[in-house]
Amino acid sequence: MAFQYFMSSLVSASDAFMLGFLNQDSLSAVSLAGQIAFVHGFFIYAFVSGCNVLAAQYWGKKDAKTVGEVLAVTMRYSLIVGIAFTLAALMVPCSIMRFFTNDSELIRLGGIYLRVVALSYVLSGFSQGYFGIMKVCDLAGLSSLIGSLAVVLNIVLNAVFIFGIGPFSEMGIAGAALATVITRVFECVFILVVMIRGKCPGLSVKKLFRLNNKPLHKDYIRYTAPLLLNQFGWGGGVTMYSVIMGRLGTDAVAANSIAGIVRSMIASLCWGIASGVGIIIGGMLGRNEIEDAKKAGGKFVRLSIWIGIASGIVILAVTPIILNVITLNDKAQYYLKFMMFMAAYYIIGNSLNSTVIGGLFPAGGDTRFGMICDIVTLWCVVVPMGMIAAFWLKLPVLAVAFILTLDEFVKIPAVYKHYVKYKWLKNITR
């Protein structure tokens, strides 16, 4: 699962790397337009995580019928949101871009990208929803294989369409978007094959539109709603980081884009481990192995700290390579160098919090604490401080960037205090 998360993060990296060879504006525009996929991911992550909370425990209980019903509910919401994002990207792409930047060229380029990439949102809603249930049903390896093949295809198509290799004409920024759409189609085709072959609980079209198990639906909403609010709280705050940096000039945007991509690539391993932790602990709780789950949770917490330290070292090690490979002007290069250092220590807190808030707590149905913790940390502390620093105090770009990396460390004391109460160790199956 960690490998699949990491491979998925390579797509954004390849977009940035290849578009960086074209010009800085293309790189910055795709970075900002990519925030739409990021916001869409809030919904999908919440829906799939809510699915995992219930499905992992029912799968541990060996109740495959209920797992299939959980899948139907998850897909219903994933597809509805995917359609909404697709229509928005097709109809008002430039209006969306104006929320992130006031630079007319970035708005124009971002609008082109969003129109072409629009269909990918509804397709990814379907594929990610089913990937989630595959991981619960002990098919994480197959899920990872399909996702990894899709990433390789996306990277190859990026090169072909962006630069016009072989019989294809050079498409630039639109080529990156087209590659994403084709890759999502590829994923969906493979998933349909898995469903037809009965490798995992299938998707019932009837239950997709009407699920008679009202108590289960109620449970799904109960555990998913806080996760969705958490995604808006955390993800919306992170999006505000892009809004703040987007008002500090294209140099700040370009440097922040590259640093953010590298940070996300390394953090993807942490997120994958957190998802795996949630499924493992959830299965144990579904089997009423409470004490074993408690001991395993402690081991996962310690492991997350070491993974965070190792990840920070990796970021520092690749920084010289990135500075030499990516084409940026001198000021953007200067910003990037120090933003990479910030990313190196940020990832330690991110690894710990991802495992505990995103893995252990939801495994036992405790999805509310993470919502409160993230919303308070970001919207009451970090985002206001960042806006004051950028727009009122007019602090340097790097000072603003530093403030925007404080959120993971601000919440660690509260997270640890909640963890040791062990109220998250619950069997929530009916």
WOKA-V405935 format. One record per backbone hydrogen bond with DSSP energy under -0.5 kcal/mol. NH is the residue of the N-H (numbers start at 0). CO is the residue of the C=O. E is the energy in kcal/mol with one decimal. If there is no record, write none. Layout:
NH;CO;E  NH;CO;E
//
This chain:
4;0;-2.3  5;1;-2.3  6;2;-2.8  7;3;-2.3  8;4;-1.7  9;5;-0.8  9;6;-0.9  10;7;-1.3  11;7;-0.6  12;8;-1.5  13;9;-2.8  14;10;-2.4  15;11;-2.4  16;12;-2.9  17;13;-2.6  18;14;-2.6  19;15;-1.8  20;16;-0.5  20;17;-1.0  21;18;-0.9  22;18;-1.8  26;22;-1.5  27;23;-2.5  28;24;-2.7  29;25;-2.2  30;26;-1.9  31;27;-2.2  32;28;-2.8  33;29;-2.3  34;31;-1.4  35;32;-1.9  36;32;-0.6  37;33;-1.8  38;34;-2.4  39;35;-2.7  40;36;-2.2  41;37;-0.8  41;38;-0.9  42;38;-1.0  43;39;-2.0  44;40;-3.0  45;41;-2.1  46;42;-2.9  47;43;-2.9  48;44;-2.6  49;45;-2.6  50;46;-1.9  51;47;-2.5  52;48;-2.3  53;49;-1.5  54;50;-3.5  55;51;-2.1  56;52;-0.7  57;53;-2.4  58;54;-2.9  59;55;-2.0  60;56;-1.4  61;58;-1.2  62;57;-2.9  63;61;-0.7  66;62;-1.4  67;63;-2.0  68;64;-1.4  69;65;-2.2  70;66;-2.0  71;67;-1.8  72;68;-1.9  73;69;-2.3  74;70;-2.7  75;71;-1.9  76;72;-1.6  77;73;-2.2  78;74;-2.6  79;75;-1.7  80;76;-2.1  81;77;-2.1  82;78;-2.3  83;79;-1.8  84;80;-2.2  85;81;-2.2  86;82;-2.3  87;83;-2.0  88;84;-2.4  89;85;-1.7  90;86;-2.2  91;87;-2.5  95;91;-1.7  96;92;-2.0  97;93;-1.8  98;94;-0.6  98;95;-1.1  99;95;-0.5  99;96;-1.3  100;96;-1.6  103;101;-0.6  106;102;-2.0  107;103;-2.1  108;104;-2.5  109;105;-2.4  110;106;-2.0  111;107;-1.7  112;108;-2.0  113;109;-2.5  114;110;-1.9  115;111;-1.6  116;112;-2.4  117;113;-1.0  119;116;-1.8  120;117;-1.5  122;118;-1.6  123;119;-2.7  124;120;-1.5  125;121;-1.3  126;122;-2.4  127;123;-2.7  128;124;-1.2  129;125;-1.8  130;126;-2.5  131;127;-1.9  132;128;-1.2  133;129;-2.1  134;130;-1.9  135;131;-1.4  136;132;-1.9  137;134;-1.0  138;133;-2.7  142;138;-2.5  143;139;-2.6  144;140;-2.1  145;141;-2.5  146;142;-2.6  147;143;-2.6  148;144;-2.5  149;145;-2.1  150;146;-1.8  151;147;-2.3  152;148;-2.4  153;149;-2.5  154;150;-2.6  155;151;-2.3  156;152;-2.9  157;153;-2.4  158;154;-1.9  159;155;-2.2  160;156;-3.0  161;157;-2.7  162;158;-1.6  163;159;-1.0  164;159;-1.6  167;164;-1.3  170;160;-2.6  171;160;-0.5  171;161;-1.6  173;170;-1.4  174;171;-0.7  175;171;-1.2  176;172;-1.2  177;173;-2.4  178;174;-2.2  179;175;-1.3  180;176;-1.8  181;177;-2.3  182;178;-1.9  183;179;-1.9  184;180;-1.9  185;181;-2.1  186;182;-2.2  187;183;-2.2  188;184;-2.2  189;185;-1.9  190;186;-2.3  191;187;-2.2  192;188;-1.7  193;189;-2.0  194;190;-2.5  195;191;-2.5  196;192;-2.1  197;194;-1.2  198;193;-1.9  203;201;-0.7  204;202;-0.6  207;203;-1.7  208;204;-1.2  208;205;-0.6  209;205;-2.0  211;209;-0.6  213;211;-2.0  216;212;-2.0  217;213;-2.7  218;214;-2.2  219;215;-2.6  220;216;-2.4  221;217;-2.3  222;218;-2.2  223;219;-2.4  224;220;-2.5  225;221;-0.6  226;222;-0.7  227;223;-2.7  228;224;-2.6  229;225;-2.5  230;226;-2.3  231;227;-2.2  232;228;-2.8  233;229;-3.8  234;230;-2.1  235;230;-0.7  235;231;-1.3  236;232;-1.1  237;233;-2.3  238;234;-2.6  239;235;-1.8  240;236;-1.0  241;237;-1.1  242;238;-1.9  243;239;-2.9  244;240;-2.9  245;241;-2.5  246;242;-0.8  246;243;-1.0  247;244;-1.6  248;245;-0.5  252;248;-2.0  253;249;-2.7  254;250;-2.3  255;251;-2.6  256;252;-2.3  257;253;-2.0  258;254;-2.5  259;255;-2.4  260;256;-2.1  261;257;-2.4  262;258;-2.6  263;259;-2.5  264;260;-2.4  265;261;-2.2  266;262;-2.8  267;263;-1.8  268;264;-0.6  268;265;-1.0  269;265;-0.8  270;266;-2.6  271;267;-2.5  272;268;-2.2  273;269;-2.3  274;270;-2.2  275;271;-2.3  276;272;-2.8  277;273;-2.3  278;274;-2.0  279;275;-2.6  280;276;-2.9  281;277;-2.3  282;278;-2.3  283;279;-1.9  284;280;-2.5  285;281;-2.3  286;282;-1.1  287;284;-1.6  288;283;-2.9  289;287;-1.3  292;288;-2.1  293;289;-2.0  294;290;-2.1  295;291;-2.5  296;292;-2.3  297;293;-1.6  298;294;-1.7  299;295;-2.3  300;296;-2.1  301;297;-2.0  302;298;-2.3  303;299;-2.2  304;300;-1.3  305;301;-1.6  306;302;-2.4  307;303;-2.1  308;304;-2.2  309;305;-2.4  310;306;-2.4  311;307;-2.2  312;308;-1.9  313;309;-1.9  314;310;-2.1  315;311;-2.1  316;312;-2.1  317;313;-2.1  318;314;-1.0  319;315;-0.5  321;317;-2.4  322;318;-2.4  323;319;-1.4  324;320;-1.7  325;321;-2.6  327;325;-0.9  332;328;-2.5  333;329;-2.2  334;330;-2.3  335;331;-2.6  336;332;-2.1  337;333;-1.2  338;334;-2.2  339;335;-2.1  340;336;-1.0  341;337;-1.9  342;338;-2.0  343;339;-1.5  344;340;-1.2  345;341;-2.1  346;342;-1.7  347;344;-0.7  348;344;-0.9  349;345;-2.0  350;346;-2.3  351;347;-1.8  352;348;-2.5  353;349;-2.4  354;350;-1.8  355;351;-2.1  356;352;-2.5  357;352;-0.9  357;353;-1.3  358;354;-0.6  359;354;-2.2  360;355;-2.6  362;358;-1.2  363;359;-0.8  363;360;-1.1  364;361;-2.2  365;360;-2.2  366;364;-1.6  370;366;-0.9  371;367;-2.1  372;368;-2.8  373;369;-2.6  374;370;-2.3  375;371;-2.3  376;372;-2.2  377;373;-2.5  378;374;-2.2  379;374;-0.5  379;375;-1.5  380;376;-0.6  381;376;-2.2  382;377;-3.0  384;380;-1.9  385;381;-2.7  386;382;-2.5  387;383;-2.5  388;384;-2.4  389;385;-2.3  390;386;-2.9  391;386;-0.7  391;387;-1.4  392;387;-3.2  394;388;-3.2  399;395;-1.9  400;396;-2.5  401;397;-2.1  402;398;-1.8  403;399;-1.8  404;401;-1.6  405;402;-1.4  408;405;-0.7  409;405;-1.8  410;406;-1.3  414;410;-2.3  415;411;-2.6  416;412;-2.1  417;413;-2.0  418;414;-2.3  419;415;-2.1  420;417;-0.9  421;417;-0.5  421;418;-1.6  424;421;-1.1  425;423;-1.6  427;425;-0.7
//
